[in-house]
Amino acid sequence: MFYMVKMVKRAYKYRFYPTPEQAAELSRTFGCVRKVCNLALEARTTAWDQRRERVTYLQSAALLTGWKRSGDLGYLNEVSSVPLQQALRHLQPAFARFWLKQARYPKFKSRKKSRASAEYTRSAFRYRDGQLHLAKMTGPLSVVWSRPLPDGAAPSTVTVSLDPAGRWFVSLLCQCAVESLPAGTSVVGVDAGITSLVTLSTGEKIPSPRHEKRDRARLARAQRRMARTQQGSANRDKARLKVARVHARIADQRRDFLHKLTTRLVRDNQAVVIEDLSVRNMTRNHHLARAISDAAWRQMRTMLEYKCEWYGRDLVVTFRAERSQREHHPSRPYGSPRRTPGDLARGTPAVAPSSMWIRTL
């Protein structure tokens, strides 16, 4: 049987434990990346406000050379230049999306709130025999290889990051061959919910694990302890780290569960039908905002999108107009029958919406 092979870019994320010297060097790199990004954003903003000019990446790179030669910013030469240039490269598409009205204006990076990361291209790292060396760093990184890289895969980009819980991660971007799954005929409709995370058109209901609710008492206890500490103190940092670890535990459990669920749906069905939910508008309901956020419907849809594309499956997204909503639609009487993703998958006629569905939305 013939299977289609597709080349995709896939990132493999691993945890590593740096030495004190490596941690200090990476922290300096994070700070320099943040400084360069803020300087470039300020230069672009000033150029537009004063002269109505758009600064390109090449002009930003020329500014970076001048910043390195200045006395106040001479410390930028102490770290690798590749992460600094990559920060300028990422700023360019951010402004391109803003001019196309696809995103908001880029924000300045904060030391406390922004993600601490640095990206290295092939000229700034060396991967050989299971060892990863970064530019201007002594010795290889102590990476925990939880799973091997594909045979013959050569990383094109390495991203080092530090999450709020104090965990170090390295992500290797490789171009891999993904073999499509055997073609099938089964179609399944997925109806997202709160009590049941998803209800399939086959009648199966997958209950919501509610990871946040299970750790809510632990999270509240850690937050109360942090609230009793003085801002700026060492105890405050320790308490903040404990709160971040609880959040990381919840996020990891949720991500793991969604990966297993979406992988199962993609492997067992040729087509998956889902709803186009406006999660941002639905979270305005303060009675259900926490439960909706914990369900992570958008994250589940994102996983389904790229997994269906990789493995040759079809993802059908129904429009919001086909669902019953609380707002009156001019082309449909209020409370008229709606078609759920399960109905579309089974090819059954529309069913009348329940009063509970109308109240909760």
Stockholm file with secondary structure:
# STOCKHOLM 1.0

chainA/1-361         MFYMVKMVKRAYKYRFYPTPEQAAELSRTFGCVRKVCNLALEARTTAWDQRRERVTYLQSAALLTGWKRSGDLGYLNEVSSVPLQQALRHLQPAFARFWLKQARYPKFKSRKKSRASAEYTRSAFRYRDGQLHLAKMTGPLSVVWSRPLPDGAAPSTVTVSLDPAGRWFVSLLCQCAVESLPAGTSVVGVDAGITSLVTLSTGEKIPSPRHEKRDRARLARAQRRMARTQQGSANRDKARLKVARVHARIADQRRDFLHKLTTRLVRDNQAVVIEDLSVRNMTRNHHLARAISDAAWRQMRTMLEYKCEWYGRDLVVTFRAERSQREHHPSRPYGSPRRTPGDLARGTPAVAPSSMWIRTL
#=GR chainA/1-361 SS CCCCEEEEEEEEEEEECCCHHHHHHHHHHHHHHHHHHHHHHHHHHHHHHHHCCCCCHHHHHHHHHHHHHSSTTGGGGGSCHHHHHHHHHHHHHHHHHHHTTSSCCCCCCCTTTSCEEEEEEGGGEEEETTEEEETTCSSCCCEECSSCCCTTCCCSEEEEEECTTSCEEEEEEEEEEEECCCCCCCEEEEEECSSEEEEETTSCEEECCCHHHHTHHHHHHHHHHHHTSCTTSHHHHHHHHHHHHHHHHHHHHHHHHHHHHHHHHHHHCSEEEEECCCHHHHTTCTTTHHHHHHHTHHHHHHHHHHHHHHTTCEEEEECGGGSCCSSCBTTBCTTCCBCCHHHHHHTCCCBCCCHHHHHHC
#=GC SS_cons         CCCCEEEEEEEEEEEECCCHHHHHHHHHHHHHHHHHHHHHHHHHHHHHHHHCCCCCHHHHHHHHHHHHHSSTTGGGGGSCHHHHHHHHHHHHHHHHHHHTTSSCCCCCCCTTTSCEEEEEEGGGEEEETTEEEETTCSSCCCEECSSCCCTTCCCSEEEEEECTTSCEEEEEEEEEEEECCCCCCCEEEEEECSSEEEEETTSCEEECCCHHHHTHHHHHHHHHHHHTSCTTSHHHHHHHHHHHHHHHHHHHHHHHHHHHHHHHHHHHCSEEEEECCCHHHHTTCTTTHHHHHHHTHHHHHHHHHHHHHHTTCEEEEECGGGSCCSSCBTTBCTTCCBCCHHHHHHTCCCBCCCHHHHHHC
//
